[in-house]
Amino acid sequence: MNKQRQPFISVLTPSYNRAEYLKKLMVSLTSQTFQNFEWIIGNDGSTDYTDKLIRDASTSLNFNVTYISSTLRVGKAKMDNLLSEEVKGEYILWCDSDDYLKLDSMQNLVDLLKKIPIEEKNNYIGIIAQNID
């Protein structure tokens, strides 16, 4: 059986005072059926317990976490750029801090990627997926 190599995905999440939402996102990432990914999260100067939540949880998650924490608010655009500099994946999945992924979300995206003929891959710059609500 010819097993196709699984792509590595970088999930990027900028956040500002969204600790309550981040819990749900963490659970959804942990529950993904596709597990070949890293999570790069940026704390944009939050004053809630985001820092403690991420630092405490990152050691027990079943995927690699890169945590960028700013002591002051730098804004979403700057935080997005900082997160982008840390990407190790072949593909990027932006997932905002108040979002979460359904169980097969990443696997569905990987399945779509695999449908792109190899000779056409350079003609694609991404896949856009709609949220469900």
Secondary structure, DSSP 4 states (H G I P E B T S, - for coil): --PPPPPPEEEEEEESS-HHHHHHHHHHHHT-S---EEEEEEEES-SSSHHHHHHHHHTTSSSEEEEEEESS---HHHHHHHHHTT--SSEEEE--TT----TTHHHHHHHHHHTS-GGGGGG----------
